[in-house]
Amino acid sequence: MTAQRANAYLKAQILTAPPEKLQLMLYEGAIRFATQSKEKIRQRDYEASCELLVKAQNIVLELICGLRPEHNASLCNRMASVYAFIYRTLVEANVHHDTAAVDDAVSVLSIQRDIWLELLDKLAEDRAAEGAEGVVVGNSVNAEA
C-alpha cells in the first residue's frame, strides 16, 4: 500500500509540475539512477545495474526529445550534443560495467542540473520583480516596491 501511495504522489507531482520543474526532475532522476547503478556494478549485479542505466538512458532520450529547435536552433544543437555525449557514456558504462564512465555521465548531468537550478532561481527573481513592480500604493503604481 505504501508503494501505491508513493507512486500516486509522484504521479500527482509530475502532472501538476510546471515544465521547468519537470526538467529538473529529469536531471535528478537520471543522476539518481546512474549513481545507483555504480553500486550495483561494484556488487557485480549487472542485471540491476543494466536496468538502472537503461532508466537513466531513457531519461536522457526524453531530454533530447524535449528540445525545441524552432525556438533556438543553435542552443538546441549544442544541448543535443551534450545529451548525446551523456547517452553514449551511459551506454558505454552499461556495456563495459564501467563505474568511471558512470561518473563522467553523472558529472555532466550534475553540471546541467546546477545550471538549471540557477536558471530557476533567476526566473523566480524575475517573476518576483515583475510582481513587485505592479504593487499599487494609493492611486499610483509604486515601481520601487
C-alpha positions, -999 to +999 in steps of 0.1 A: +000+000+000+029+024+008+044+019-027+010+027-043+008+059-023+043+069-033+035+062-069+003+082-067+022+111-050+049+110-077+023+109-105+005+139-090+038+158-087+046+151-123+011+160-136+010+193-117+046+204-121+054+233-145+077+224-174+108+240-158+103+218-127+098+187-149+132+194-165+148+195-130+131+162-121+145+146-152+180+157-144+177+145-108+162+111-119+190+104-144+216+113-117+199+091-091+196+061-114+231+064-127+245+068-092+226+038-080+239+017-109+275+023-097+268+004-065+252-025-085+283-026-108+305-028-077+284-057-063+286-074-097+248-073-100+249-065-137+213-071-143+202-045-118+229-021-130+217-025-165+181-017-155+192+014-137+214+026-165+186+020-191+163+042-169+190+069-169+194+065-207+157+068-213+156+100-193+184+114-214+163+104-245+134+124-230+157+154-226+167+151-262+131+148-273+122+179-253+144+201-273+126+227-294+149+239-322+121+262-335+128+284-305+166+284-306+182+260-331+218+268-321+212+262-284+192+230-291+221+217-313+246+223-285+223+207-259+217+178-282+254+173-284+257+173-246+229+149-242+243+126-269+276+125-250+258+116-218+238+089-235+268+074-252+287+075-219+259+057-201+257+031-229+295+026-226+291+022-188+264-003-193+283-024-219+316-024-200+303-022-164+325+009-161+319+030-130+343+057-143+320+062-173+291+065-149+310+091-131+316+110-163+279+110-172+269+120-137+294+148-137+279+163-168+244+157-157+252+174-124+266+204-142+234+206-163+212+203-132+232+230-114+229+254-143+191+246-145+188+254-108+205+288-114+181+294-142+151+286-120+164+309-093+168+337-119+133+330-132+119+332-097+137+365-091+124+379-123+089+369-115+091+384-081+105+416-095+076+418-121+051+413-093+067+440-071+067+465-100+030+463-102+022+470-065-004+498-062+002+524-035-027+548-031-037+558-065-004+553-082+018+523-090+049+521-069+077+508-091+102+507-062+082+482-041 
